[in-house]
Amino acid sequence: MKSSNGILPYDSTEMLFAFHVSEKARAKREKYIMQFPPQLREVEKRSYTLEQAVKEILADVAEVALLIKELES
């Protein structure tokens, strides 16, 4: 999907970052859900959404970014 000027709307770094966040969020959600007994997992899948897991991963990324910024200054 290219824009009207022939350039992709996202660069490969953004796409790679999004992919890694998505994979980490899916793994985090799966790990969380698997700690429950099988009969409760469907309920937990509905309550602990992928969106929530993504937000938690992005919060972790933001925290690390702040630490890096502090170390660089």
N, C-alpha and C positions, 0 to 999 in steps of 0.2 A: 504494500500500500504506500504509494509515493504521493507527496503533496504536488500541487500544481507546478512547482518549480523543479520537480524531478528529484528532490532530496527526501530521503526517508525521514519520517517525523521523529524518530528516536535514534540515537547513536548506539553503537554496540555496547558501550559501557553501561548505559541506562538499561538496556535489555538484559544484560548479564546480571546487573544488580537486581532487577525485578525477578529474574529467574531464581537467583539464590535466595532472595527473601521468600519467594513462594515455596521453594523446596524446604527451607528451614521451618516455615510456618506449618506446612503439611506434616513434617516430621514431628514437630512439637505437639501439634494437635493429636496425631496418632499415638504418640507416647502417652499423652494425658489420658486419652480415651481407653487405652489398653490397660491402664491400672485399675479399671473397674471390672467387676464380674460381667461375663458375657450378657446377662439379661439386662444390665443397666447401660450398656454401651450405646444403644440407639438413642436413649434419652440424653446421654452426655453429648452425642454427636450434634443433637439439635441445640443444646444449651451452650456448648463451646464451639463457636463458629470459626471458620477459617479466617474470617475478617478479624475476629478478636485475636487470633494467633498472629496474624500479620501485624496488627497494631503493637503487640507485645514485642515482636522481633524488631520492628522499626524503632520502638522505644529503646531497646538494647543498642541498636546501631547509633542512635542519637547520643546515648550515654558514652559510648566508645568515642564518637566523634568529638565530644566535649573534652574527654580525657586527652585525646591526641592534640587538640587545639591548645590545651593548657600546657602540655609538654613542649609544644613548639614555641610557646611564647616565653 
